[in-house]
Amino acid sequence: EQERQIREAFDLFDIDGNGTMSMKELAAAMISLGFQTPKDRRGWTDYLANLADADGSGSLSLDEFRSLMMGEMLQSSAGTTEQLATVYAAICALPEARGTASAPDASSGITRRNLRAACEQLSIVLTGGEIDDMIQEADRDCDGSVSKEEFMRILKMSWY
């Protein structure tokens, strides 16, 4: 069923019917599928191209689109754990609030403020309640922050 839906979405947004999806067509597909998009859509489509365009052609084949939709790119890429650890450290290193001069500390985990700062940098608009829900969902030990292990667990869960 999921494969059929992915194929239908690909065919629908392969507007010119050439068997590939341009980055413009991909952006339209992602928006219509309900994905949140940042204000800077050009940067966003460049990011998606770097993530999914395995052959560097500037457009996506059905297989590349399928991989993007199913999260297989992240699951199967070598060094995924190391990449996630790098992302985790980068989020922890963000200042906890605009104008805060305190030194970031990855040992305390991702806090609500770190997550808000990350969202702001990516032009992702979330309410305070949505951020609280995200932290609560990932925070298994209920200490108010997301540890590296909790971060890895929640991201890997979302791929399946």
Number of C-alpha atoms within 10 A of each C-alpha: 6 10 11 9 10 18 15 12 18 24 17 14 20 20 13 12 11 10 14 23 25 21 19 13 20 21 20 12 18 16 12 12 10 8 10 12 16 17 12 10 12 13 12 17 20 14 12 15 21 13 14 25 21 16 11 10 11 16 21 25 21 18 16 21 21 20 20 18 16 17 16 15 18 20 16 10 10 10 11 13 14 10 13 17 16 12 13 20 18 15 23 26 17 22 18 22 14 9 7 10 9 9 10 18 13 17 11 14 24 28 21 21 20 21 22 23 20 19 16 13 11 15 15 15 15 12 10 12 9 11 18 17 13 15 21 17 13 20 20 16 11 11 12 17 22 28 22 18 14 19 20 16 13 16 14 15 8 9 13 9
